[in-house]
Amino acid sequence: MTISVLFVCLGNICRSPMAEAVFGHMVDEAGLAEEIRIDSAGTGSYHVGEPACSGTRKVLARHGLRYNGRARQITASEMADAEAYIIAMDAENLRNLSSRYGDHPRLHRLLDFAADSNERNVPDPYYEGNFELVFKLVEDGCKGLLAEICKSEHL
């Protein structure tokens, strides 16, 4: 059985692609690439088809990671998959997903899994430019998420 993890932010060009790349690297390093499928999407359709923003690509490159995906919007069928982990970047996207699609048993904020931060919302770096801070928060949340999935799914 493949475990599905979908990272979600507003436009799918900054935070969720960053989380997809970071988590994918962690999954690869743990030897779990065959067991865990990773993707990202946005709640909005503003940037569908666009690459990740340059700030995200630059911070990933500084950390030795690459991302080549294109922005897309989350689908109703993805939200209907009760076995998938749907990981929102902040409370606004969490509320957006819940109000649009209803309750989901595995809908969480990424930073609910963070061990080294009191933050619970990954800030949107699109206007602020705080990509390095966002990377550190995403990395912290992804570490905790992977540990939780390994524990819950007996990996």
C-alpha positions in Angstrom: 0.0 0.0 0.0 1.3 3.4 -1.0 0.9 6.3 1.5 -0.1 9.5 -0.1 1.0 12.9 1.3 -0.3 16.1 -0.3 1.1 19.5 0.8 -1.3 22.4 0.3 -0.9 26.2 0.3 -2.7 29.0 -1.5 -1.1 29.2 -5.0 1.2 26.1 -5.0 4.3 28.2 -5.9 6.1 28.9 -2.6 5.4 26.8 0.5 3.8 23.6 -0.7 6.4 23.0 -3.4 9.1 23.7 -0.8 7.5 21.1 1.5 7.1 18.6 -1.3 10.9 18.9 -2.1 12.0 18.8 1.5 9.8 15.9 2.5 10.7 14.1 -0.7 14.4 14.4 0.2 13.7 13.1 3.7 11.6 10.2 2.4 14.4 9.3 -0.1 17.1 9.4 2.6 14.9 7.1 4.8 14.6 4.6 2.0 10.8 5.0 1.9 10.3 6.3 -1.7 8.4 3.1 -2.7 6.1 3.5 0.3 5.3 7.2 0.3 4.0 9.2 -2.7 4.4 13.0 -2.3 2.7 15.9 -4.2 1.6 19.4 -3.6 -1.3 21.6 -4.7 -2.9 25.0 -4.1 -6.4 25.9 -2.8 -6.5 28.6 -5.5 -6.0 28.5 -9.2 -4.0 31.7 -9.5 -0.7 30.1 -10.6 -1.8 26.9 -12.3 0.9 25.7 -14.7 3.6 28.0 -13.4 6.9 26.8 -11.9 7.7 27.4 -8.2 8.6 31.0 -7.5 12.3 31.9 -7.8 12.7 32.4 -4.1 11.6 28.9 -3.4 13.8 27.5 -6.1 16.8 29.5 -4.8 16.4 28.5 -1.1 16.0 24.8 -2.2 19.1 25.1 -4.3 21.1 26.6 -1.4 20.1 23.4 0.6 21.0 21.1 -2.3 17.4 20.4 -3.3 15.6 20.8 -6.6 12.0 21.2 -7.6 10.7 21.0 -11.1 6.9 20.7 -10.6 4.2 23.0 -11.8 1.5 24.7 -9.8 -1.9 23.0 -9.8 -5.1 23.2 -7.8 -6.3 20.5 -5.4 -9.1 18.3 -6.7 -12.2 17.0 -5.0 -11.1 13.4 -5.6 -7.8 14.1 -3.7 -9.8 15.4 -0.7 -12.1 12.4 -0.9 -9.2 10.0 -0.3 -9.6 9.4 3.5 -6.3 7.6 3.6 -4.2 10.5 2.2 -2.4 12.9 4.5 -3.5 16.4 3.5 -1.0 18.9 5.0 -2.0 22.6 4.9 0.6 25.2 5.4 -1.5 27.5 7.6 -4.8 27.9 9.4 -6.3 29.8 6.5 -5.7 27.0 4.0 -6.9 24.5 6.6 -10.2 26.3 7.0 -10.5 26.8 3.2 -10.1 23.0 2.6 -12.5 22.1 5.4 -15.2 24.6 4.3 -14.9 23.6 0.6 -14.6 19.8 1.1 -15.8 19.0 4.6 -14.0 17.1 7.3 -11.0 14.9 6.4 -9.6 12.5 8.9 -6.0 13.3 8.0 -6.1 17.0 7.4 -3.4 18.8 9.4 -1.3 21.9 9.5 2.4 21.1 8.8 3.7 22.8 11.9 1.4 20.8 14.1 4.2 18.2 13.7 7.1 20.7 14.3 9.3 20.0 17.4 11.5 23.1 17.3 9.0 25.9 16.8 6.1 27.4 18.6 4.8 28.7 15.2 1.7 26.9 13.9 1.4 28.6 10.5 4.0 28.6 7.8 4.1 32.3 6.7 3.7 33.0 3.0 7.1 34.3 1.7 5.6 35.5 -1.6 5.5 39.1 -0.5 7.8 39.0 2.6 10.8 37.2 1.0 11.5 35.3 4.2 12.3 32.1 2.3 15.1 30.9 4.6 12.8 31.2 7.7 10.1 29.3 5.8 12.6 26.6 4.8 13.6 26.1 8.4 9.9 25.9 9.5 9.1 23.5 6.7 12.1 21.3 7.5 11.1 21.1 11.1 7.5 20.2 10.3 8.5 17.6 7.7 10.8 15.9 10.2 7.9 15.5 12.6 5.5 14.5 9.9 7.8 11.8 8.7 8.2 10.5 12.2 4.5 10.5 12.7 3.8 8.6 9.4 6.5 6.1 10.2 4.9 5.5 13.6 1.3 5.4 12.5 1.9 3.4 9.3 4.5 1.0 11.0 7.3 1.9 8.5 
